[in-house]
């Protein structure tokens, strides 16, 4: 999970330097099924 979070953080830093709120919403959507799985 730590590796995934780090990769997601790197991707956000590279592709989304401007929209924090939109990125946050995307992470929440990605994290919901992930947390349901584990």
mmCIF entry with sequence, helices, sheets and N, C-alpha, C, O atoms, coordinates in Angstrom:
data_MODEL
# 
_entry.id   MODEL 
# 
_entity.id                         1 
_entity.type                       polymer 
_entity.pdbx_number_of_molecules   1 
# 
_entity_poly.entity_id                      1 
_entity_poly.type                           'polypeptide(L)' 
_entity_poly.nstd_linkage                   no 
_entity_poly.nstd_monomer                   no 
_entity_poly.pdbx_seq_one_letter_code       
;(UNK)(UNK)(UNK)(UNK)(UNK)(UNK)(UNK)(UNK)(UNK)(UNK)(UNK)(UNK)(UNK)(UNK)(UNK)(UNK)
(UNK)(UNK)(UNK)(UNK)(UNK)(UNK)(UNK)(UNK)(UNK)(UNK)(UNK)(UNK)(UNK)(UNK)(UNK)(UNK)
(UNK)(UNK)(UNK)(UNK)(UNK)(UNK)
;
_entity_poly.pdbx_seq_one_letter_code_can   XXXXXXXXXXXXXXXXXXXXXXXXXXXXXXXXXXXXXX 
_entity_poly.pdbx_strand_id                 A 
# 
loop_
_entity_poly_seq.entity_id 
_entity_poly_seq.num 
_entity_poly_seq.mon_id 
_entity_poly_seq.hetero 
1 1  UNK n 
1 2  UNK n 
1 3  UNK n 
1 4  UNK n 
1 5  UNK n 
1 6  UNK n 
1 7  UNK n 
1 8  UNK n 
1 9  UNK n 
1 10 UNK n 
1 11 UNK n 
1 12 UNK n 
1 13 UNK n 
1 14 UNK n 
1 15 UNK n 
1 16 UNK n 
1 17 UNK n 
1 18 UNK n 
1 19 UNK n 
1 20 UNK n 
1 21 UNK n 
1 22 UNK n 
1 23 UNK n 
1 24 UNK n 
1 25 UNK n 
1 26 UNK n 
1 27 UNK n 
1 28 UNK n 
1 29 UNK n 
1 30 UNK n 
1 31 UNK n 
1 32 UNK n 
1 33 UNK n 
1 34 UNK n 
1 35 UNK n 
1 36 UNK n 
1 37 UNK n 
1 38 UNK n 
# 
_struct_asym.id          A 
_struct_asym.entity_id   1 
# 
loop_
_struct_conf.conf_type_id 
_struct_conf.id 
_struct_conf.pdbx_PDB_helix_id 
_struct_conf.beg_label_comp_id 
_struct_conf.beg_label_asym_id 
_struct_conf.beg_label_seq_id 
_struct_conf.pdbx_beg_PDB_ins_code 
_struct_conf.end_label_comp_id 
_struct_conf.end_label_asym_id 
_struct_conf.end_label_seq_id 
_struct_conf.pdbx_end_PDB_ins_code 
_struct_conf.beg_auth_comp_id 
_struct_conf.beg_auth_asym_id 
_struct_conf.beg_auth_seq_id 
_struct_conf.end_auth_comp_id 
_struct_conf.end_auth_asym_id 
_struct_conf.end_auth_seq_id 
_struct_conf.pdbx_PDB_helix_class 
_struct_conf.details 
_struct_conf.pdbx_PDB_helix_length 
HELX_P HELX_P1 AA1 UNK A 2  ? UNK A 15 ? UNK A 2  UNK A 15 1 ? 14 
HELX_P HELX_P2 AA2 UNK A 20 ? UNK A 37 ? UNK A 20 UNK A 37 1 ? 18 
# 
_struct_conf_type.id          HELX_P 
_struct_conf_type.criteria    ? 
_struct_conf_type.reference   ? 
# 
loop_
_atom_site.group_PDB 
_atom_site.id 
_atom_site.type_symbol 
_atom_site.label_atom_id 
_atom_site.label_alt_id 
_atom_site.label_comp_id 
_atom_site.label_asym_id 
_atom_site.label_entity_id 
_atom_site.label_seq_id 
_atom_site.pdbx_PDB_ins_code 
_atom_site.Cartn_x 
_atom_site.Cartn_y 
_atom_site.Cartn_z 
_atom_site.occupancy 
_atom_site.B_iso_or_equiv 
_atom_site.pdbx_formal_charge 
_atom_site.auth_seq_id 
_atom_site.auth_comp_id 
_atom_site.auth_asym_id 
_atom_site.auth_atom_id 
_atom_site.pdbx_PDB_model_num 
ATOM 1   N N  . UNK A 1 1  ? 0.843   -1.206 0.000   1.00 0.00 ? 1  UNK A N  1 
ATOM 2   C CA . UNK A 1 1  ? 0.000   0.000  0.000   1.00 0.00 ? 1  UNK A CA 1 
ATOM 3   C C  . UNK A 1 1  ? 0.875   1.251  0.000   1.00 0.00 ? 1  UNK A C  1 
ATOM 4   O O  . UNK A 1 1  ? 0.568   2.241  -0.664  1.00 0.00 ? 1  UNK A O  1 
ATOM 5   N N  . UNK A 1 2  ? 1.971   1.186  0.758   1.00 0.00 ? 2  UNK A N  1 
ATOM 6   C CA . UNK A 1 2  ? 2.864   2.346  0.810   1.00 0.00 ? 2  UNK A CA 1 
ATOM 7   C C  . UNK A 1 2  ? 3.461   2.611  -0.566  1.00 0.00 ? 2  UNK A C  1 
ATOM 8   O O  . UNK A 1 2  ? 3.562   3.759  -0.997  1.00 0.00 ? 2  UNK A O  1 
ATOM 9   N N  . UNK A 1 3  ? 3.853   1.546  -1.250  1.00 0.00 ? 3  UNK A N  1 
ATOM 10  C CA . UNK A 1 3  ? 4.404   1.726  -2.593  1.00 0.00 ? 3  UNK A CA 1 
ATOM 11  C C  . UNK A 1 3  ? 3.360   2.346  -3.514  1.00 0.00 ? 3  UNK A C  1 
ATOM 12  O O  . UNK A 1 3  ? 3.669   3.264  -4.273  1.00 0.00 ? 3  UNK A O  1 
ATOM 13  N N  . UNK A 1 4  ? 2.121   1.847  -3.452  1.00 0.00 ? 4  UNK A N  1 
ATOM 14  C CA . UNK A 1 4  ? 1.067   2.385  -4.306  1.00 0.00 ? 4  UNK A CA 1 
ATOM 15  C C  . UNK A 1 4  ? 0.855   3.863  -4.016  1.00 0.00 ? 4  UNK A C  1 
ATOM 16  O O  . UNK A 1 4  ? 0.734   4.672  -4.936  1.00 0.00 ? 4  UNK A O  1 
ATOM 17  N N  . UNK A 1 5  ? 0.809   4.216  -2.725  1.00 0.00 ? 5  UNK A N  1 
ATOM 18  C CA . UNK A 1 5  ? 0.588   5.615  -2.359  1.00 0.00 ? 5  UNK A CA 1 
ATOM 19  C C  . UNK A 1 5  ? 1.718   6.479  -2.895  1.00 0.00 ? 5  UNK A C  1 
ATOM 20  O O  . UNK A 1 5  ? 1.486   7.588  -3.375  1.00 0.00 ? 5  UNK A O  1 
ATOM 21  N N  . UNK A 1 6  ? 2.937   5.968  -2.812  1.00 0.00 ? 6  UNK A N  1 
ATOM 22  C CA . UNK A 1 6  ? 4.083   6.742  -3.297  1.00 0.00 ? 6  UNK A CA 1 
ATOM 23  C C  . UNK A 1 6  ? 3.980   6.940  -4.806  1.00 0.00 ? 6  UNK A C  1 
ATOM 24  O O  . UNK A 1 6  ? 4.229   8.035  -5.309  1.00 0.00 ? 6  UNK A O  1 
ATOM 25  N N  . UNK A 1 7  ? 3.615   5.886  -5.523  1.00 0.00 ? 7  UNK A N  1 
ATOM 26  C CA . UNK A 1 7  ? 3.481   5.999  -6.978  1.00 0.00 ? 7  UNK A CA 1 
ATOM 27  C C  . UNK A 1 7  ? 2.376   6.988  -7.321  1.00 0.00 ? 7  UNK A C  1 
ATOM 28  O O  . UNK A 1 7  ? 2.540   7.828  -8.206  1.00 0.00 ? 7  UNK A O  1 
ATOM 29  N N  . UNK A 1 8  ? 1.253   6.886  -6.621  1.00 0.00 ? 8  UNK A N  1 
ATOM 30  C CA . UNK A 1 8  ? 0.145   7.815  -6.881  1.00 0.00 ? 8  UNK A CA 1 
ATOM 31  C C  . UNK A 1 8  ? 0.595   9.241  -6.614  1.00 0.00 ? 8  UNK A C  1 
ATOM 32  O O  . UNK A 1 8  ? 0.262   10.151 -7.374  1.00 0.00 ? 8  UNK A O  1 
ATOM 33  N N  . UNK A 1 9  ? 1.353   9.444  -5.532  1.00 0.00 ? 9  UNK A N  1 
ATOM 34  C CA . UNK A 1 9  ? 1.847   10.779 -5.227  1.00 0.00 ? 9  UNK A CA 1 
ATOM 35  C C  . UNK A 1 9  ? 2.758   11.297 -6.329  1.00 0.00 ? 9  UNK A C  1 
ATOM 36  O O  . UNK A 1 9  ? 2.683   12.467 -6.703  1.00 0.00 ? 9  UNK A O  1 
ATOM 37  N N  . UNK A 1 10 ? 3.619   10.426 -6.849  1.00 0.00 ? 10 UNK A N  1 
ATOM 38  C CA . UNK A 1 10 ? 4.512   10.846 -7.930  1.00 0.00 ? 10 UNK A CA 1 
ATOM 39  C C  . UNK A 1 10 ? 3.708   11.218 -9.173  1.00 0.00 ? 10 UNK A C  1 
ATOM 40  O O  . UNK A 1 10 ? 3.991   12.219 -9.832  1.00 0.00 ? 10 UNK A O  1 
ATOM 41  N N  . UNK A 1 11 ? 2.705   10.404 -9.485  1.00 0.00 ? 11 UNK A N  1 
ATOM 42  C CA . UNK A 1 11 ? 1.887   10.682 -10.672 1.00 0.00 ? 11 UNK A CA 1 
ATOM 43  C C  . UNK A 1 11 ? 1.168   12.011 -10.506 1.00 0.00 ? 11 UNK A C  1 
ATOM 44  O O  . UNK A 1 11 ? 1.097   12.808 -11.442 1.00 0.00 ? 11 UNK A O  1 
ATOM 45  N N  . UNK A 1 12 ? 0.633   12.249 -9.307  1.00 0.00 ? 12 UNK A N  1 
ATOM 46  C CA . UNK A 1 12 ? -0.064  13.515 -9.066  1.00 0.00 ? 12 UNK A CA 1 
ATOM 47  C C  . UNK A 1 12 ? 0.906   14.678 -9.228  1.00 0.00 ? 12 UNK A C  1 
ATOM 48  O O  . UNK A 1 12 ? 0.572   15.693 -9.839  1.00 0.00 ? 12 UNK A O  1 
ATOM 49  N N  . UNK A 1 13 ? 2.105   14.527 -8.681  1.00 0.00 ? 13 UNK A N  1 
ATOM 50  C CA . UNK A 1 13 ? 3.083   15.600 -8.787  1.00 0.00 ? 13 UNK A CA 1 
ATOM 51  C C  . UNK A 1 13 ? 3.452   15.890 -10.235 1.00 0.00 ? 13 UNK A C  1 
ATOM 52  O O  . UNK A 1 13 ? 3.715   17.037 -10.595 1.00 0.00 ? 13 UNK A O  1 
ATOM 53  N N  . UNK A 1 14 ? 3.473   14.840 -11.072 1.00 0.00 ? 14 UNK A N  1 
ATOM 54  C CA . UNK A 1 14 ? 3.880   15.029 -12.462 1.00 0.00 ? 14 UNK A CA 1 
ATOM 55  C C  . UNK A 1 14 ? 2.733   15.571 -13.314 1.00 0.00 ? 14 UNK A C  1 
ATOM 56  O O  . UNK A 1 14 ? 2.922   16.493 -14.106 1.00 0.00 ? 14 UNK A O  1 
ATOM 57  N N  . UNK A 1 15 ? 1.542   14.991 -13.145 1.00 0.00 ? 15 UNK A N  1 
ATOM 58  C CA . UNK A 1 15 ? 0.462   15.285 -14.083 1.00 0.00 ? 15 UNK A CA 1 
ATOM 59  C C  . UNK A 1 15 ? -0.553  16.282 -13.538 1.00 0.00 ? 15 UNK A C  1 
ATOM 60  O O  . UNK A 1 15 ? -1.326  16.853 -14.307 1.00 0.00 ? 15 UNK A O  1 
ATOM 61  N N  . UNK A 1 16 ? -0.566  16.503 -12.219 1.00 0.00 ? 16 UNK A N  1 
ATOM 62  C CA . UNK A 1 16 ? -1.558  17.413 -11.645 1.00 0.00 ? 16 UNK A CA 1 
ATOM 63  C C  . UNK A 1 16 ? -0.879  18.389 -10.689 1.00 0.00 ? 16 UNK A C  1 
ATOM 64  O O  . UNK A 1 16 ? -1.072  18.294 -9.477  1.00 0.00 ? 16 UNK A O  1 
ATOM 65  N N  . UNK A 1 17 ? -0.090  19.320 -11.209 1.00 0.00 ? 17 UNK A N  1 
ATOM 66  C CA . UNK A 1 17 ? 0.550   20.290 -10.325 1.00 0.00 ? 17 UNK A CA 1 
ATOM 67  C C  . UNK A 1 17 ? -0.388  21.419 -9.911  1.00 0.00 ? 17 UNK A C  1 
ATOM 68  O O  . UNK A 1 17 ? -0.031  22.232 -9.060  1.00 0.00 ? 17 UNK A O  1 
ATOM 69  N N  . UNK A 1 18 ? -1.590  21.481 -10.503 1.00 0.00 ? 18 UNK A N  1 
ATOM 70  C CA . UNK A 1 18 ? -2.432  22.650 -10.278 1.00 0.00 ? 18 UNK A CA 1 
ATOM 71  C C  . UNK A 1 18 ? -3.685  22.319 -9.470  1.00 0.00 ? 18 UNK A C  1 
ATOM 72  O O  . UNK A 1 18 ? -3.997  23.030 -8.514  1.00 0.00 ? 18 UNK A O  1 
ATOM 73  N N  . UNK A 1 19 ? -4.425  21.236 -9.836  1.00 0.00 ? 19 UNK A N  1 
ATOM 74  C CA . UNK A 1 19 ? -5.734  21.020 -9.224  1.00 0.00 ? 19 UNK A CA 1 
ATOM 75  C C  . UNK A 1 19 ? -5.687  20.061 -8.046  1.00 0.00 ? 19 UNK A C  1 
ATOM 76  O O  . UNK A 1 19 ? -5.767  18.847 -8.234  1.00 0.00 ? 19 UNK A O  1 
ATOM 77  N N  . UNK A 1 20 ? -5.560  20.582 -6.846  1.00 0.00 ? 20 UNK A N  1 
ATOM 78  C CA . UNK A 1 20 ? -5.494  19.705 -5.678  1.00 0.00 ? 20 UNK A CA 1 
ATOM 79  C C  . UNK A 1 20 ? -6.847  19.068 -5.392  1.00 0.00 ? 20 UNK A C  1 
ATOM 80  O O  . UNK A 1 20 ? -6.924  17.879 -5.083  1.00 0.00 ? 20 UNK A O  1 
ATOM 81  N N  . UNK A 1 21 ? -7.919  19.861 -5.496  1.00 0.00 ? 21 UNK A N  1 
ATOM 82  C CA . UNK A 1 21 ? -9.237  19.353 -5.127  1.00 0.00 ? 21 UNK A CA 1 
ATOM 83  C C  . UNK A 1 21 ? -9.656  18.227 -6.065  1.00 0.00 ? 21 UNK A C  1 
ATOM 84  O O  . UNK A 1 21 ? -10.143 17.191 -5.613  1.00 0.00 ? 21 UNK A O  1 
ATOM 85  N N  . UNK A 1 22 ? -9.472  18.424 -7.369  1.00 0.00 ? 22 UNK A N  1 
ATOM 86  C CA . UNK A 1 22 ? -9.839  17.398 -8.331  1.00 0.00 ? 22 UNK A CA 1 
ATOM 87  C C  . UNK A 1 22 ? -9.016  16.136 -8.096  1.00 0.00 ? 22 UNK A C  1 
ATOM 88  O O  . UNK A 1 22 ? -9.543  15.026 -8.166  1.00 0.00 ? 22 UNK A O  1 
ATOM 89  N N  . UNK A 1 23 ? -7.730  16.306 -7.817  1.00 0.00 ? 23 UNK A N  1 
ATOM 90  C CA . UNK A 1 23 ? -6.868  15.155 -7.557  1.00 0.00 ? 23 UNK A CA 1 
ATOM 91  C C  . UNK A 1 23 ? -7.339  14.433 -6.303  1.00 0.00 ? 23 UNK A C  1 
ATOM 92  O O  . UNK A 1 23 ? -7.365  13.203 -6.255  1.00 0.00 ? 23 UNK A O  1 
ATOM 93  N N  . UNK A 1 24 ? -7.711  15.208 -5.289  1.00 0.00 ? 24 UNK A N  1 
ATOM 94  C CA . UNK A 1 24 ? -8.182  14.600 -4.042  1.00 0.00 ? 24 UNK A CA 1 
ATOM 95  C C  . UNK A 1 24 ? -9.429  13.765 -4.298  1.00 0.00 ? 24 UNK A C  1 
ATOM 96  O O  . UNK A 1 24 ? -9.547  12.648 -3.794  1.00 0.00 ? 24 UNK A O  1 
ATOM 97  N N  . UNK A 1 25 ? -10.362 14.307 -5.082  1.00 0.00 ? 25 UNK A N  1 
ATOM 98  C CA . UNK A 1 25 ? -11.575 13.559 -5.390  1.00 0.00 ? 25 UNK A CA 1 
ATOM 99  C C  . UNK A 1 25 ? -11.242 12.276 -6.139  1.00 0.00 ? 25 UNK A C  1 
ATOM 100 O O  . UNK A 1 25 ? -11.834 11.228 -5.880  1.00 0.00 ? 25 UNK A O  1 
ATOM 101 N N  . UNK A 1 26 ? -10.295 12.361 -7.066  1.00 0.00 ? 26 UNK A N  1 
ATOM 102 C CA . UNK A 1 26 ? -9.903  11.168 -7.815  1.00 0.00 ? 26 UNK A CA 1 
ATOM 103 C C  . UNK A 1 26 ? -9.298  10.126 -6.891  1.00 0.00 ? 26 UNK A C  1 
ATOM 104 O O  . UNK A 1 26 ? -9.586  8.936  -7.018  1.00 0.00 ? 26 UNK A O  1 
ATOM 105 N N  . UNK A 1 27 ? -8.455  10.572 -5.955  1.00 0.00 ? 27 UNK A N  1 
ATOM 106 C CA . UNK A 1 27 ? -7.831  9.626  -5.027  1.00 0.00 ? 27 UNK A CA 1 
ATOM 107 C C  . UNK A 1 27 ? -8.894  8.965  -4.169  1.00 0.00 ? 27 UNK A C  1 
ATOM 108 O O  . UNK A 1 27 ? -8.829  7.763  -3.911  1.00 0.00 ? 27 UNK A O  1 
ATOM 109 N N  . UNK A 1 28 ? -9.877  9.747  -3.723  1.00 0.00 ? 28 UNK A N  1 
ATOM 110 C CA . UNK A 1 28 ? -10.936 9.175  -2.889  1.00 0.00 ? 28 UNK A CA 1 
ATOM 111 C C  . UNK A 1 28 ? -11.670 8.092  -3.667  1.00 0.00 ? 28 UNK A C  1 
ATOM 112 O O  . UNK A 1 28 ? -11.969 7.027  -3.126  1.00 0.00 ? 28 UNK A O  1 
ATOM 113 N N  . UNK A 1 29 ? -11.962 8.363  -4.940  1.00 0.00 ? 29 UNK A N  1 
ATOM 114 C CA . UNK A 1 29 ? -12.664 7.358  -5.740  1.00 0.00 ? 29 UNK A CA 1 
ATOM 115 C C  . UNK A 1 29 ? -11.800 6.122  -5.948  1.00 0.00 ? 29 UNK A C  1 
ATOM 116 O O  . UNK A 1 29 ? -12.300 4.997  -5.939  1.00 0.00 ? 29 UNK A O  1 
ATOM 117 N N  . UNK A 1 30 ? -10.492 6.337  -6.136  1.00 0.00 ? 30 UNK A N  1 
ATOM 118 C CA . UNK A 1 30 ? -9.601  5.195  -6.321  1.00 0.00 ? 30 UNK A CA 1 
ATOM 119 C C  . UNK A 1 30 ? -9.428  4.430  -5.014  1.00 0.00 ? 30 UNK A C  1 
ATOM 120 O O  . UNK A 1 30 ? -9.283  3.208  -5.017  1.00 0.00 ? 30 UNK A O  1 
ATOM 121 N N  . UNK A 1 31 ? -9.444  5.155  -3.896  1.00 0.00 ? 31 UNK A N  1 
ATOM 122 C CA . UNK A 1 31 ? -9.183  4.520  -2.606  1.00 0.00 ? 31 UNK A CA 1 
ATOM 123 C C  . UNK A 1 31 ? -10.396 3.751  -2.110  1.00 0.00 ? 31 UNK A C  1 
ATOM 124 O O  . UNK A 1 31 ? -10.238 2.795  -1.351  1.00 0.00 ? 31 UNK A O  1 
ATOM 125 N N  . UNK A 1 32 ? -11.589 4.133  -2.509  1.00 0.00 ? 32 UNK A N  1 
ATOM 126 C CA . UNK A 1 32 ? -12.780 3.467  -1.994  1.00 0.00 ? 32 UNK A CA 1 
ATOM 127 C C  . UNK A 1 32 ? -12.814 1.980  -2.364  1.00 0.00 ? 32 UNK A C  1 
ATOM 128 O O  . UNK A 1 32 ? -12.922 1.145  -1.466  1.00 0.00 ? 32 UNK A O  1 
ATOM 129 N N  . UNK A 1 33 ? -12.727 1.616  -3.644  1.00 0.00 ? 33 UNK A N  1 
ATOM 130 C CA . UNK A 1 33 ? -12.714 0.178  -3.960  1.00 0.00 ? 33 UNK A CA 1 
ATOM 131 C C  . UNK A 1 33 ? -11.470 -0.509 -3.421  1.00 0.00 ? 33 UNK A C  1 
ATOM 132 O O  . UNK A 1 33 ? -11.508 -1.694 -3.089  1.00 0.00 ? 33 UNK A O  1 
ATOM 133 N N  . UNK A 1 34 ? -10.362 0.232  -3.333  1.00 0.00 ? 34 UNK A N  1 
ATOM 134 C CA . UNK A 1 34 ? -9.131  -0.356 -2.815  1.00 0.00 ? 34 UNK A CA 1 
ATOM 135 C C  . UNK A 1 34 ? -9.305  -0.732 -1.349  1.00 0.00 ? 34 UNK A C  1 
ATOM 136 O O  . UNK A 1 34 ? -8.920  -1.827 -0.941  1.00 0.00 ? 34 UNK A O  1 
ATOM 137 N N  . UNK A 1 35 ? -9.883  0.172  -0.550  1.00 0.00 ? 35 UNK A N  1 
ATOM 138 C CA . UNK A 1 35 ? -10.068 -0.108 0.874   1.00 0.00 ? 35 UNK A CA 1 
ATOM 139 C C  . UNK A 1 35 ? -11.132 -1.182 1.064   1.00 0.00 ? 35 UNK A C  1 
ATOM 140 O O  . UNK A 1 35 ? -11.079 -1.935 2.036   1.00 0.00 ? 35 UNK A O  1 
ATOM 141 N N  . UNK A 1 36 ? -12.092 -1.265 0.154   1.00 0.00 ? 36 UNK A N  1 
ATOM 142 C CA . UNK A 1 36 ? -13.092 -2.322 0.259   1.00 0.00 ? 36 UNK A CA 1 
ATOM 143 C C  . UNK A 1 36 ? -12.442 -3.678 -0.004  1.00 0.00 ? 36 UNK A C  1 
ATOM 144 O O  . UNK A 1 36 ? -12.823 -4.681 0.598   1.00 0.00 ? 36 UNK A O  1 
ATOM 145 N N  . UNK A 1 37 ? -11.465 -3.703 -0.899  1.00 0.00 ? 37 UNK A N  1 
ATOM 146 C CA . UNK A 1 37 ? -10.814 -4.963 -1.242  1.00 0.00 ? 37 UNK A CA 1 
ATOM 147 C C  . UNK A 1 37 ? -9.960  -5.459 -0.078  1.00 0.00 ? 37 UNK A C  1 
ATOM 148 O O  . UNK A 1 37 ? -9.926  -6.659 0.197   1.00 0.00 ? 37 UNK A O  1 
ATOM 149 N N  . UNK A 1 38 ? -9.277  -4.557 0.600   1.00 0.00 ? 38 UNK A N  1 
ATOM 150 C CA . UNK A 1 38 ? -8.391  -4.966 1.689   1.00 0.00 ? 38 UNK A CA 1 
ATOM 151 C C  . UNK A 1 38 ? -8.996  -4.536 3.019   1.00 0.00 ? 38 UNK A C  1 
ATOM 152 O O  . UNK A 1 38 ? -8.410  -4.783 4.072   1.00 0.00 ? 38 UNK A O  1 
# 
